[in-house]
Amino acid sequence: MPRPRLCLALLAASATVATACGSASHHKVVAAPALTPAAVSPTPTTSPDLCPLTGVAAKPGQQIDRAPLAVKIDNIDLARPQSGVDKADVVIEELVEGGLTRLMAIFQCDGASNLGPIRSARTSDADMLALLHGSVFGYSGANPAALPPVRAHGNTVLIPFDSLPQYFHRLSSRPAPHNVFSDTETILKAGLARRKNLTAPKPLFSYGDLGTTATPATSVSMSWPDASAAWRWNGTSWLRTQNGTPDVLTSGARVKADNVIVMQIHIAGTGIRDVAGNASPLDVTIGSGKAWVFRDGSVVAGTWHRAAIRSALTFVDAAGTAIALHPGRTWIELLPRPRLPKIS
């Protein structure tokens, strides 16, 4: 069955201005206008003894001052099971062509000795990478028009399989293109060899006790045009389901998280199409929108704010108070408007 074609109009201020969908692609990079948030949230902070992206004390051998590594991971059914996603500090699920989704796994304190399947970069990656203020980015393939924003916004060292295959390998047991794998140490070393001055990122979140505005929630589900995901609280963690089946890794372990954040976002066009003719969307993460933060079997409804490309991404409740996360691993689900999560 052909994938649905996606070409949505620009609905909000974005870090990138793109042409309308068409066979030719052109992408102009401009600074996003500053937006005034409805509520003010303090800049996330954490102790120098804690991992900046999880708020958890570093384990022996982990380096809290290490530069971050972001890697694009395939998550369609043909690409599963995946490997190494459970070691990421932060994972972001974004909309791509044909109504499908793809993951950006971000590693800082922890690492994965087997990571994949690794897939292609997208324009939407640019503004999420900018949150790290300097990182290494591993991926396999990209439309050339998608890369200028990535280079311009994030102070990012690009390590692509296409031009640097020595840092990756293919598994004969999997069909291409879902068979490109590597490990975090190899990709990170390749990036640091090219830019030695990369340092640890600033904390992305605030951590603390569960807020007074939290309400009980044991499950949340959401859908995109041709994909779905759900999370269920088991008493200690949120367990993930993808497209109606348990999301299980090659190790047999279930994908899980300590926090799940659902951000309702606008979608814009990029003017880029894939080989099947599907329009490549832009997930707009500059501005503001509804947000739901799930932790400890509860949910806090609020708003996300990000004034500009260089600004922090903050989450506040209805009173304008910063929403604190539970220390640990966090998944961010970018859900296109007007879709809403189903919470129970």
C-alpha positions, 0 to 999 in steps of 0.5 A, a space after each residue: 500500500 503506498 505511503 500517504 503523501 505529506 505536505 502541510 503548510 507552515 503553521 508557526 514560527 520556525 527556525 527554518 523557512 522552507 519553500 512549498 512542497 515540490 519536486 525541486 528542493 531549496 532551503 533557506 536558513 534564517 534566524 527564528 523571531 524571538 517569541 515571548 512565552 506566556 510563562 517563565 521557567 527557570 533554566 534547568 540546572 543540575 549538580 556538577 556530579 550528575 550526568 547533565 542529560 539525566 540528572 543521575 549520578 555518574 557510574 564508574 567510568 562515565 564522564 560527565 564532561 563528555 561531549 554528546 553524541 546524537 545518532 539517527 535510529 530507524 524504528 519502522 517495523 522492518 528495522 526492529 528489533 533495535 539495539 542500543 536505544 536503551 542506553 540513550 540519555 534522551 530519545 526524540 521521536 519525530 515525524 518523517 516522510 509518508 507519515 512514519 516516524 524516526 528516532 534521534 538517540 542522544 548519548 552523553 554519560 552512557 554508551 552502546 557497544 552495538 547501535 542501530 539500525 542507523 538511518 538518514 538525517 532530516 531537516 528537523 534534526 537541526 533545531 534539536 541538535 542546537 539544544 546540545 550547543 555542540 555535538 557529534 551526529 552519526 547518521 546514514 544518508 541524507 538529502 543534501 538540502 537537509 544538511 545546511 540547517 544542521 551545520 548552521 544551527 547546532 555546531 555539530 560534527 557530522 559523521 555520515 556512513 555515506 562518506 565515512 563508512 569506516 566508522 560503521 558496518 552492515 549486518 548480513 542478517 538484515 535487509 538494506 537499508 535497515 542493516 547499518 550499525 556501529 557503536 557510540 565510542 567509534 562514532 564519538 571518537 571520529 567526531 572528537 578527532 575532527 573537533 577536539 573542543 566539544 564539551 558536555 551539554 547544558 542540562 535540558 531538564 529540571 529534576 525534582 519531586 512530583 508537582 502538586 498539579 500531577 494527576 494519576 496516569 498509567 498509560 498514554 498512546 499517540 498516533 501519526 498518519 502511518 505510525 503509533 506508539 504507546 507507553 504503560 507504567 509498570 510501577 517503576 518504568 514506562 514500557 513502550 509499544 510501537 505500532 501495536 506490539 511491544 517494543 523489544 530490543 535485540 537483547 530481548 529487553 523492553 524499551 523503557 523510560 523514566 520520563 515521557 514528554 509529549 510535545 504538540 507541535 506544528 508541521 511545516 514543509 521543507 520542499 524536499 521529497 524522498 525517492 518515492 515522492 513523499 514530502 519531507 516534513 519539518 517538525 517545528 520546535 521553536 515557539 510554544 505548544 501544549 505538553 504532557 510530562 509523564 513520570 512516576 505513574 502520573 502526568 503533568 499537563 502544561 506548555 512547552 516554550 522555546 523562544 529561538 534556536 539558541 534558547 532552552 526548551 522549557 516545560 511549565 505547568 498551568 501556573 507557570 512553574 517549571 515541571 520537574 522530571 524524575 532523574 533518568 532517561 527521557 523520551 520526547 514524542 513530537 506529536 503534530 497538531 491537532 493530534 492529542 495523546 490518549 491518556 488513561 
